[in-house]
Each structure stands twice: as C-alpha cells, then as structure tokens.
C-alpha cells in the first residue's frame, strides 16, 4: 500500500470511495455521496463578505471557542 500522501488525487479518491463502500455498504456510500455533493455559489467570495469586518483577535477567539 502506498502512503496516502503519495497518491494522486484520483488514486486517493478511488481509495476513499472503496473504504466508504466497505464500511458503509453500497447504500451508505450512495447516501454519503448524495449528502456531500458540491453545492452552488462561491464560498470564497461569500466567506470574504461575512468575515470582512472581523479582526484577527476575533478570529483567534472563535477558533479557541470551537476547540
């Protein structure tokens, strides 16, 4: 088995899907894929918009609260 960090993105995706199918079964894999499909919109633009007024201290404090 090749180390995860040595796999190409395609190989990693195939490996991950095989693991999910083995652990969850075909129905569980299908459900996972349905729930985790790509959404719409521009996350980077939206994130910049809702974070534009935050200070570094506020961001650090938010990270600490969520740990």
Secondary structure, 3 states (H helix, E strand, C coil): CCCHHHCCHHHHHHHHHHHHHHHHHHHHHHHHHHHCCCCCCCHHHHHHHHHCCCCHHHHHHHHHHHC
